Each structure stands twice: as structure tokens, then as C-alpha cells.
């Protein structure tokens, strides 16, 4: 027999970024909360195997490669590179463990209940949690009941059967941070965000990187001009692209290398393989059918604008509901879901979600692309500003970076912002706030920016757009 059911205002299934944000919101509303996570550690993929570890590795790559010091001609900063990389890879695991312990302590001190184990729906308001390992076969499961239940179980890598895992040669996005060495050659299957980010990082760490993708475009959701610029930058850095190719055969060679046979017949012998072909929602084993919750392709849970599933008191947020599946958007979705569920006034979810990609160089975007505006028949102009025409950009030495503003011609409304270059993921927020306030692009022209800063790129790009509008509408040259 299970333990007697305990009741809460909210049960959260999943202790990643979305689950933690949901718990914080519920606590602020004075609600009783139980949080369940099956990984026996909090933080989810975002803190333990994805966002934080991968970006930490990227920062190490930038520092060790000397790329951040590219303007210091003749200065050698890559001392003890091989040793430093090995030291960092080990240190990264220690930092993650310490961070996870601190997170667990902080959350457990604030929540009514934290349980580690597999959660399974008993009915639409009741969840059973298997007893943790080590308590014996007779240990009773915990039973929790709640007015509302939030599913925030995240996602996991899709693992094609052509690859054999668990041998120290084939990795996915969850296991690649466990590397204790930098491979001389690395094959990355998939040119999506994860594949592109790790491709840039390992190239800077000294690996020869091959990116293999069945498509023929890099990150096609980006503005085409930005995608093309990123592809050029990655190729110049040394990334080898193999487009319209798939892996037909994977062989583990006695030498320790892995041989990949591609569709074209090309053979690649590599030291390690990273499989990054997509992710699926972690909904298996939850017993959603018992609760009446419907799922879609790859286990995705469809939700409405308040993040309610087809069963109105069962909510879902984060990777489990699909795109954009970012830690930042997941946290905001969960916060809004909980606030709305408990009757708090929540503004309509803004469609303006910034997308940051930590390639080298960084890329970030918000709003429309040129391709989407052309498809919609919108008359627009493009305002551009290059890093090399900016004092801070010159100091940094970023020769290829630029900011691109998409502006509606008749109203000067800012419709899209795209950045490629250093600090792109920071710069995007200036444009995001302007778009949320529906500010016309000439607001940037009338704003005083610190000099030298990359933020001043907005003024220059806005001047470029205003000049084009002025010349076309008035037939006069602009003084900007």
C-alpha cells in the first residue's frame, strides 16, 4: 500500500529552470508546493548538462584560444594550453556539483516538499512518486494531491540507432560535458543550435570539426544574411561542413577512432562523435493518459496561452511544450503559468522572445526576418551598423560583426533586430525593449549612447534606416 496522500496547492514535476521558476512564483503567492524530480538532482539539463556547462566551456575556449585578445598583435596568451584545457574540463564538473548542491539546499529550505523519484499520474489530481533507490523493495511510494499540477520535465536528445552509445566515443548533448580530453577530430551530427555551438567551441579548443547535416542551410530560422555570415565565420575558423549528408554506418575501430560512412560514400575517421539531431519531450512514464492529458509529436504537450493542457488544471512549461525550448523562455513560461493558475493578472505573453546562440561569433535575434517580411508583403528598410565602424568594435577587433534593424517604411516601427558579433546576446535586449514599447526607430537617433560602446551601434543603424526613409519619402538627403 502507498503512503497516505498529502495535499498541496501545486505539484511541480521537474526541477529544471522551469520548475524552479514555477516554485519561486508559487512561494511568493504563499502557496504550498511539492516539487518532484527524477534525476536526483535539481537544475535539469539547463544547469547540469546543457546551457551552463556548454557556455562555461565556450568561455574557456575563447580565453585559451586567445580569440578575445585578437587585437593584441604579437602577444602570446595561450600558455600550457593542453594542460589548461584538461584542468578546466575537470574543474567544470566540480563547479557543477557545487552549484547543484547549493541549489538543492536553497530550494529545499523554501519548499514544503522536495522528492527525488519518478512521478506517475494516478488520476488528474494525484501523483505517485516511487521511493528513492536504496530504501528496499517494500518501500512505499509517496502520493501527492494538488489543485494544480505543472509538468516541467524538459527534453532529451534524440538518439538514432545507427550509433552505439556508452563507449566513450559517441556522445550526445547530455554527455559531451563529461569529456576529459579534447579530441583531435570531432564529428558533429546536426547543424542545429547545439551542433553549431559545440562546433565553434571545439574548433577554438583545437579540434578539427566536421559538421554533418541532411539539410543545406545553417540554422534556417535565422535571417538569411545572418545565417550566411555565421557560416562564413565558422568556415574561416576551420569548421568543415558536409551538407545533404547522413551517417549510413558507424564503426568503432581498434585504433580508438570511429569511422563514419556518409550518404555520398565519404569516410571520416574521427576521435569522437557528438550526436545533436534534435530533442524529444520527457513525457514517457508520466502516465499522462490516466490524467487525460494529450501529447503530440515527440511527446510535446500542447498548451494554450496560459500554458494549460487540454486538462485545464494541468499546466506545462519549458522544453516539454516545444519551441523555443530555451532556459530563459522556459522560466518565463512557468512563472506566467503559475501566476495565471492562481488568479493573478498576467499580461498576454509577448510574442517577442529573444533567441541567443552562443556560437563564435555570437548570434542573437528578435522579431521578424527579411524573409518573413517579404512573405507577408511588408514594405521595409534595413538599417545596418558594422562593428568596425564603431569605436568599441574596433577596440575589440571584431571585423565581421554587425547589427541589422528591420524597419517598417511607413511608420518607422522596429520589426526585427539581428546581431552577429561579440556580446550579441547582450545587445539584443536594447532592441527587444524598444520593440515591446512599439518605439519608432528614430528613438535611437534621438538617444545619447555612451561612447565607446557597442550599444551605440543602434544609433548608427537607426540613422542608416532613417536616411533611407528620408531620401525615398522626401527626395532629400539626410544629415544623419
N, C-alpha and C positions, 0 to 999 in steps of 0.2 A: 504493500500500500504506500502511496506517496505521502509526503508531509501535508499537513493541513494547509489549504490555500491562504496566502496573505494578500491583502488588498492594498492597492496603491492608486494614485491619480493617474500615473503614467508609467508604462513599462517601455524601456528602450532596448531594442535588440541590436547590438552592435556598438562597440566602444571606440570607433574611429573619430575623425574630425566632426562628422555629422552628429554622431551620438553624443559626443562631449558637448557640442554647442546646444543640442536639444536639452541635455541635462542642466546646463547652466541657465538656460531660459526658464525651464520649469522651476528650478530652485528659486530664481528671482521672483517668480509668481507665487511662492510659498506652497508649492505642490509637493506631494510625496512621490518619490521617484525610485524605481528599481532599474538598474542597468545590467544587462547580461551580455557577455562576450565569450565567444567560443575559442578564442586564441590564447586565453590565459594571460593576456597582457593587453593593456589599453593602448590606444593610439592608432590602431588599424594600419592599413598599408601606407597611409599618408605620413605617419610618424616613424614607422618601423622598417618599411621596405621600399617605399616609393618616394614621395615628394621630398622629405627632409634628407634622407641618405643620399639620394641622387644629386640633389643640389649641393650638398656638402662636398661630394666627390668632384662636382664641376668646379667649385671654388678652389679645391686643391689643384685641379688640372690647370686652371688659369694662373695660379701662383707659381706652380712648378715649371710650367712651360715658358714663363717669362712674358706671356702674351699681355698681361696687364701693364707691363713695363716696356712696351714696344717702342715708345718714344725715347727711351734712354739708350741711344745708339752706343754700342761698344761696351755696355755694362753687362757682365755675365752674372745672372742671379740663380741659375739652375744648379746649385751645389748639391752633391750627393743625391742626385735625382732618383736613382733606383732605390736607394735606401729610404729616402724620404717618402716615396710612394708606398713602400711596404709598411713603413711606420704608420702612415695615415690610414691605410686600409684597416689595420688592426685597431687603431685608435677610434675609428668611426664606429666600430662595433661597441667599444666601451662607452662612448658618448651616448649611443642609442640606448644601451642598457640603463645608464644612469638617468637619462631623460625619462625612460619608461617608468622607472621606479618612482621618480618624483611625481609624475603624472598620476600614477596609481594612488600614491599617498594623498595627493591633493583632492582627487575625485572621491576616494572612499571616505575622506573626512567630512565631505559635504552631502553626499547622497545617503538616502535611507537604506539602500541595499545595493551591493555590487556582487554579482555572481559570475563565475567563470565556468562555462559549460555550454552544451548545445541546447538551444531553445527550440521547442516544438509546440505549435498551437494545439491545445486540447479542444477549444472552441473559440468563438470570435472574441471573447474577453479573457480567456485563460491561456497561460503559457506554462509548460512544464520544462524544467531545466535539469538535465542529467547531473547526477552527483559528480564532483570532480574526481579524476583518477586517484587511486590510492586509498579510497575510502571503503573498498571492499565491494563484492558483488551484491551484498544485501543493502548497500546504502540507498536510502530513499531519495527520489528526485524532489526538487523543490517545485512548488506550484504557486504561481503568481496570478493574481487577477487585477484588472485595471479598467478604468473608464475609457482610457485611450492607450493605444499601443503604436509606437513608432518603429518601423523597420529601417535600420541603417546599417545593413550588413556588408555594404561595399561590393566589390567585384574582384574577380580573379583572372589571371591570364588564361587565354585560350591556348591549349596545347595540342598541336597537330600530331597525329600518330606516327608520322614519318620520323620523328625524333625520339630518342631514348633519353630519359631524364634520370637524374640522381647519380651520375657517374663522374661528376667533377669537370665535365667538358661542355654539357648543354645546360644553359641557364634560361630562366625567364625573368621578368621584371621583379619578381619577389625574391629571387635567389641571387641575382647578379651582384647585389651589395655584399654578399658573403665571399666574393673573390678575395684571395690573399696574395694575388700577384696581378701584374698587368700582362695580358697575353701579347705575344709579338704580333699575332694576326687574330682578328676578331671578325666573324661573320654575323651580321645582324639581319634577322629575317623580319622585314616590315619597316617601311619608311614613314611610319606614323610619328606621333609626338615622342613616345618613349624611345623608339628606334633612332630618331633623329637626334634627340638629346644625348643619349649614350654614345651615339656615333661620333658626335663632336667631342665629347669628354674624353673618350679613349684615344681618339686621334691626337689630342693635345697631350695625353699621357704617354704617347709614343707608339701606340698600336697601329698596325696597318689595318684599316677598317674597310670591310666590304658590306654595303647595304643592298639587300636583295628584296625586290618588291614586284608583285604581279601587275601593279599599275604603272603609269608612265609619267606621274607628276608627284612632286614633293608637297605634302600637306595641302591638298587641293582645296581645303576650306579657306585657306588664306587668300588675300588679294593676290592675283596672279603676278603682279610686279614684285611683291614682297617674296612670294614663293620662288620666283626666278632668281632674285638677288641672294636669297639664302642658299639655294642650290649652288650658285657660282661660288659663294664664300666657302661652303663646305668642300667643294671640289678643289678649290685652291689650297685649302688646308690639308688635303690629302685623302679625303673620303672617296672611295670608289663606289659608284652606283651601278647596279645591274637591274635595269628596268624590264618589265614584262617577262620576268623570270620567276619560277617557283622551284623549290627544292624537291627533286624527284627521289633522291636517295641520300641517306646519311650513314656513313661508315666510320666506326671507331678504329683507327689504325693502331698497330702495335707501337708505333713511334710516339704515341701520345697525342698525335694530331687527329683531327676529324676531317674526313673528306666529304664534300657536298657535291652532288651531281645536279646541275641545273637543267631546266627545260631545254635550253639550247644545246646541251651536251657539255657545257663548260664545267671543268672540275676545279674545285677550290679546296686546298688543304689549309686548315686554319687551326690555331691553338685553342680557340673557344668559340662557342656559338651562343648568341642571345636571340631567343625567340620572342618576338614582340608583334604578333599578328592580330591583336585585339584582346578584348576582355569580355567576360560574361558576369552577370549579376549573381551574387551569392544568395540564391533563394532555395537551393536544394536542401532538403532536410528540415525546413521550417514547418512543413505541414500546412502550407497556405490553403490548400484545397479544403481542409477541415474548417478553416475560418471563412471560407468563401471568397478569398482574395484571388483575383485573376492575374496572370502574368502573360507577357508577350515573348517575342523572340529573344533568345539568350537570357531568359529569366527575368527580363526587365518588368518592373511593376508600373503600369500606367497610373498616373495621378492627375488630379485637377489642379486648378490654380492655387488651391490651399494645401496641396500635397496630400490630399485624401485619396485613398484607393477606392475601388468600387464598393468597399465596405467602409462607410463614412468615418467611423471612429478608429480605423486602422490607417495610419499615416505611413509615408515612405519618403526618404530624402537621401541625397548623395548618389554615389555610383549605381546603387541598386535601381534607380529610376532612369539611368542612361545619361546621354549627353547633357551638359559638357563634362561631367564627371571630374571636376576639379575640387581640390580640398577647400578652396575659398567659396565656390558656389555651393558645395555640399553643406558647409556650416551655415550659410545664409538661408538655404532652403529649410534646414532643420529648425533654425530659430523661428522662421516665419510659420512653419507648420505647427509648432508647439504654441506659439502666441495665438494663432488663429483658433486652434482647437479649444483653448481655454477662454475664448471670448474677447481677446484683446484686439483692438483696432489695428489692422495691418494694412499698409498701403499696398496697392496692386504690385505684384512682382515686376520689377523693371526688366524689360527685355534686354537691357544694356548690361551684359555680363562681359567683363574684360577677360581676354584669353592671353595668358602669358606662356611662352615657350622658351625654355632655358637651353636653347641651342647656343652655339658660339659662331656668330653673334646672336644675342637675344632677339626675339621677335615678340611683338605684342599687338593686339588689335581689339577694337570695339566698334560695333555698328556695322554699317554696310560696306561691301567691297565694290570696286568698279564693276565687276561682273554682275552683281546683284542689281545695281542701279541701272545698268544697261538693259537688263532683263525686264525691269519694272518700268522702263521708259522715262526715267527721271533725268531732267536736264541738269547737269552738274559741272563743276570745275574742280580741278585738282591743284591744291597748294602744296608745294614741296619746299623742304629746307634740308640742306646737307650738313652733316656733322663737320665736314672740312671747311665750311663757310662760317662755322660757329667757333668762338674763341675757346670754349671748353672742349669742344670736339677736337680742335687742333691740338690742344694740350694732351688729351687722351691718346691721340694718334689713330683714331678710328676713321680710316679713309673711305669706307664704303657705307657707313650708316646714314640713314635719312628718315625724316618724318614726313608723312603724307596725310593731308587733310582732304576729305571729300565734302564738298560744299554745294548745297542746292543753289542754283544760279539766281532764281527769282526772289528768294527770301534770305539768302546768306546763312541758312541753317546748316549747322555742322551735322553731317550724316554718318561719317565714319572717320576713324583715326587709325593709322597704321604706322608702326615704328619698327625699324630694324637697326640694331646697334647697341652699344653699351648702355645699360640702365633703361632699356626699352620697357621692361616690365614695371618700372617705377614711373617713367614718363607718361605712360598711357592713362594714369589716373587724372592728370590735368584735363585731358580731352574728355574723359568719362564724366567728370563733374560738370563740365560745360555742356555736354550733351544732355545730361539729366535735367539741367536748368533751362534747356532749349535756348541757350545763348547763341546769338549770331556770331559768325566767325570774326567779325570786326571787333568783338570784345577783346580778343587777343591783341589786336593792333593798338587798342586804347589802354592796354595794361602795361605797367612798368615791371619788367623782369630783372632780377639780379643779373649782373654780368661779372665774370663769365659763368654761365650755367647752360646746361642742356635744355632747361625749361624755356630759354629764350628762343629755341627752335620754333616754338608755337607762334611767336610774334612774326618771325621771318616767313613761315609757311602761310600764315594768315595774310600777311602783306602780299605774298605772291597770288593768293586766291582773289583778294580784293582788287588787285591791279587788273587781273584778267576780267573780272566782272565789270570794273570801271571802264576799261577800254572797249568792251563789247557793247555795254549798255549806253555809254555816254559818247563814245567815239573820241575820248580824250585820254592822254597818258596819265598814269597815276604818279604821284610824287612819293609813294612809299618806297 
